[in-house]
Structures are given as C-alpha cells and as structure tokens.
Amino acid sequence: MAFAAAITLPLAACSASTTANNEIVSITTPTPDSSVAAPTNGTVLDLAVPAAVQALPLVNQDGKVTPLSSLLGKTVVVSPSLTLCQEVCPLISANFAQSVSAVDRAGLSEQVVFLEVTVDPGRDDLAHLKAYQKLFGVRANWEFLRGDTDQIASFWKGFHLSFEKTADDPGSQARDWLTGKPLTYDIEHQNIVYVLGPDGHIKWLVDAAPNVGGAILPPTLQKFLSEEGIKNQTSVADPAWTSADVNEAVAYVTGHAVTG
C-alpha cells in the first residue's frame, strides 16, 4: 500500500560552508512494481515534477533546446552541477561517468539519459559546458544543461533543491580552469541525485556526498580541486552514494539489471 511521508532535504555545499535552510517535501512512496529489488541506498518515492518545470526551454552544451518534457518516456538521472566547482561537482560527474558506462553495457543507452543542470547560470555558458563535457568524454545520453537565471531558479524550485551565491574567501587564488579568470564567488547547493521515471515523476533520490573511491579525475579538474575537494575525493563521507547506488536506482526504475 502506498503511504504519505515527509522528508527533509538539508543543504549541502559545493564550498566548505553550508546554509541552514531546510525544506519539508510531502511525498508518496509507491508500492513497488519493478521486477528489480528497491535500491539499498537513498529514498524511493513518487513525486511529480510540475508541468511548467518540465516545459522550461533549457539548452544543452550544443545549444539544443532540451526541456524535460522532451525526455518523457525515458528514465532520466538528474543532478545539480557547476563547472567551476572545486569540491564536489567533479566527483558527481566522475560517478556519473561510471554509471553511464554501466547503462551502455546494459544496452539501455536509448532508454536512460543523464543530465547535469547548472546552478551557476552566470558562468556556465555553452563554452564551459562543452569543454566540461569533453573532459569526461562525449556520450550521447549524458548532457549538460543551462538556462537564464529565472529559468534555472524555476527548474530547481520544481525539484525542491536550494542553492545560493556566496563570495569566495578573501585571498582566494582560484582561477577558472577554462579562461584563467579569477573566481570571485561560489555556489552553495544541495548535492542531490534524482532518478525520474518515464512519466516524469521523481522515483528515487539520494541526498549525500559522492564517494568516488579515490578515482582520478580528468587532469584539468584534478589540478583544479581545492584541498577540500582532494579530501572529498579520497575520504568517505557518511552518508554517501556511489555509482553502484545510481545503477541500482536505474535498474529499479527500468526493470533491467545494471551492473558496474
């Protein structure tokens, strides 16, 4: 029997600090109907994404308009991202790279799409998204989306995800890995991964730090990591999620096994 529940989605940060705002989201946990067991990590749920959010004309790294509504009928893995993150986002991408490969090996590349959607519309222009994509290797079912400030705010509001712009610490020497320009601000955001079903509803999410098992990132991003990012790369947070957790969630939603 389905039942109503409430979850708290706390803010985590790309930078070292966090904010205190939490959001309570009313959800329904569905009766499992998949032939694959429910994921052992994260939360299984059934939460609709508003139609207006599905219709937002976000564009991918190639400038192609790619609203969520164009992906109805597919399983979609979604996470927040910013290409100039030095601590967490590259680790999410590293885990996604493993899951994309696992999905491809399972023969599901036409059915499962991975999206990283910016929380930094001011700096994540098409040049940054395209260059970031190339660092990890171009995959047809792994896209990087952007929109203007209002569109991005509306998109993430529909996912109950919070983010905010913060100043860099005084004296920071960090520079944009693509342009070489100094970084003057950071974006704090929740590090949540969502899996949407073919109906466009959120079927699973995990709100935790990515555990990449010490994997080495593309050299450009490896050099770009801050001390905290390097620590995050090699230490295991609690709670945490791995590419195997995403694979389990995708398997649960699609009904097809996905192994690492």
HUVEN-V153823 format. One record per pair of residues at least 12 apart in sequence whose ideal C-beta (glycine too) atoms are under 7 Angstrom apart, sorted by sequence separation. I is the first residue (numbers start at 0). J is the second residue. If there is no record, write none. Layout:
i->I j->J
i->I j->J
This chain:
i->9 j->21
i->54 j->66
i->131 j->143
i->192 j->204
i->246 j->258
i->8 j->21
i->53 j->66
i->78 j->91
i->191 j->204
i->192 j->205
i->246 j->259
i->7 j->21
i->8 j->22
i->53 j->67
i->54 j->68
i->99 j->113
i->191 j->205
i->28 j->43
i->52 j->67
i->53 j->68
i->128 j->143
i->167 j->182
i->191 j->206
i->7 j->23
i->8 j->24
i->28 j->44
i->29 j->45
i->167 j->183
i->243 j->259
i->27 j->44
i->128 j->145
i->167 j->184
i->189 j->206
i->242 j->259
i->5 j->23
i->6 j->24
i->26 j->44
i->27 j->45
i->95 j->113
i->166 j->184
i->167 j->185
i->190 j->208
i->5 j->24
i->48 j->67
i->165 j->184
i->213 j->232
i->5 j->25
i->6 j->26
i->26 j->46
i->164 j->184
i->165 j->185
i->213 j->233
i->211 j->232
i->3 j->25
i->4 j->26
i->123 j->145
i->164 j->186
i->165 j->187
i->92 j->115
i->208 j->231
i->3 j->27
i->4 j->28
i->162 j->186
i->163 j->187
i->120 j->145
i->162 j->187
i->210 j->235
i->1 j->27
i->2 j->28
i->120 j->146
i->162 j->188
i->210 j->236
i->1 j->28
i->113 j->140
i->117 j->144
i->120 j->147
i->161 j->188
i->1 j->29
i->112 j->140
i->113 j->141
i->114 j->142
i->115 j->143
i->116 j->144
i->117 j->145
i->120 j->148
i->160 j->188
i->161 j->189
i->208 j->236
i->1 j->30
i->111 j->140
i->160 j->189
i->210 j->239
i->0 j->30
i->112 j->142
i->114 j->144
i->209 j->239
i->210 j->240
i->108 j->139
i->120 j->151
i->160 j->191
i->207 j->238
i->208 j->239
i->209 j->240
i->210 j->241
i->108 j->140
i->207 j->239
i->118 j->151
i->207 j->240
i->117 j->151
i->76 j->111
i->80 j->115
i->158 j->193
i->205 j->240
i->6 j->42
i->74 j->110
i->80 j->116
i->81 j->117
i->83 j->119
i->73 j->110
i->74 j->111
i->75 j->112
i->76 j->113
i->77 j->114
i->78 j->115
i->79 j->116
i->80 j->117
i->81 j->118
i->118 j->155
i->73 j->111
i->76 j->114
i->81 j->119
i->116 j->154
i->73 j->112
i->75 j->114
i->77 j->116
i->79 j->118
i->83 j->122
i->96 j->135
i->99 j->138
i->205 j->244
i->82 j->123
i->99 j->140
i->70 j->112
i->81 j->123
i->99 j->141
i->92 j->135
i->176 j->219
i->118 j->162
i->176 j->220
i->82 j->127
i->203 j->248
i->82 j->128
i->95 j->141
i->130 j->177
i->176 j->223
i->192 j->240
i->203 j->251
i->82 j->131
i->203 j->252
i->127 j->177
i->202 j->252
i->126 j->177
i->192 j->245
i->194 j->248
i->194 j->249
i->196 j->252
i->194 j->252
i->57 j->116
i->62 j->125
i->80 j->143
i->60 j->125
i->119 j->186
i->13 j->81
i->60 j->128
i->118 j->186
i->60 j->129
i->118 j->188
i->13 j->84
i->14 j->86
i->60 j->132
i->13 j->86
i->13 j->87
i->13 j->88
i->79 j->155
i->65 j->142
i->65 j->144
i->79 j->160
i->60 j->142
i->135 j->217
i->59 j->142
i->60 j->143
i->79 j->162
i->134 j->217
i->59 j->143
i->59 j->144
i->134 j->219
i->58 j->144
i->134 j->220
i->57 j->144
i->58 j->145
i->57 j->145
i->58 j->146
i->85 j->173
i->57 j->146
i->55 j->146
i->83 j->175
i->57 j->150
i->55 j->150
i->57 j->154
i->55 j->153
i->55 j->154
i->83 j->182
i->91 j->190
i->52 j->153
i->52 j->154
i->87 j->190
i->52 j->157
i->81 j->186
i->49 j->157
i->48 j->157
i->79 j->188
i->48 j->158
i->78 j->192
i->94 j->209
i->76 j->192
i->77 j->193
i->94 j->211
i->76 j->194
i->77 j->195
i->91 j->209
i->93 j->211
i->90 j->209
i->74 j->194
i->75 j->195
i->74 j->195
i->87 j->208
i->90 j->211
i->93 j->214
i->74 j->196
i->87 j->209
i->74 j->197
i->93 j->216
i->73 j->197
i->72 j->197
i->71 j->197
i->89 j->216
i->71 j->199
i->89 j->220
i->67 j->199
i->24 j->159
i->89 j->224
i->22 j->159
i->85 j->223
i->111 j->249
i->22 j->161
i->85 j->224
i->86 j->225
i->85 j->225
i->20 j->161
i->86 j->227
i->90 j->231
i->86 j->228
i->90 j->232
i->111 j->253
i->85 j->228
i->110 j->253
i->87 j->231
i->98 j->242
i->18 j->163
i->86 j->231
i->97 j->242
i->101 j->246
i->53 j->199
i->107 j->253
i->48 j->195
i->94 j->241
i->98 j->245
i->102 j->249
i->94 j->242
i->98 j->246
i->107 j->255
i->105 j->255
i->107 j->257
i->8 j->159
i->10 j->161
i->14 j->165
i->48 j->199
i->94 j->245
i->105 j->256
i->48 j->200
i->105 j->257
i->47 j->200
i->48 j->201
i->46 j->200
i->45 j->200
i->46 j->201
i->102 j->257
i->101 j->257
i->44 j->201
i->45 j->202
i->101 j->258
i->44 j->202
i->101 j->259
i->43 j->202
i->43 j->203
i->42 j->203
i->41 j->203
i->42 j->204
i->97 j->259
i->41 j->204
i->41 j->205
i->38 j->203
i->40 j->205
i->18 j->187
i->76 j->245
i->17 j->187
i->14 j->185
i->16 j->187
i->13 j->185
i->13 j->186
i->14 j->187
i->76 j->249
i->13 j->187
i->12 j->187
i->13 j->188
i->74 j->249
i->12 j->188
i->10 j->187
i->11 j->189
i->74 j->252
i->10 j->189
i->11 j->190
i->74 j->253
i->8 j->189
i->8 j->191
i->9 j->206
i->8 j->206
i->41 j->240
i->40 j->240
i->41 j->244
i->40 j->244
i->38 j->244
i->41 j->248
i->39 j->247
i->38 j->247
i->38 j->248
i->15 j->227
i->38 j->251
i->37 j->251
i->35 j->250
i->35 j->251
i->33 j->251
i->35 j->254
i->34 j->254
i->33 j->254
i->35 j->256
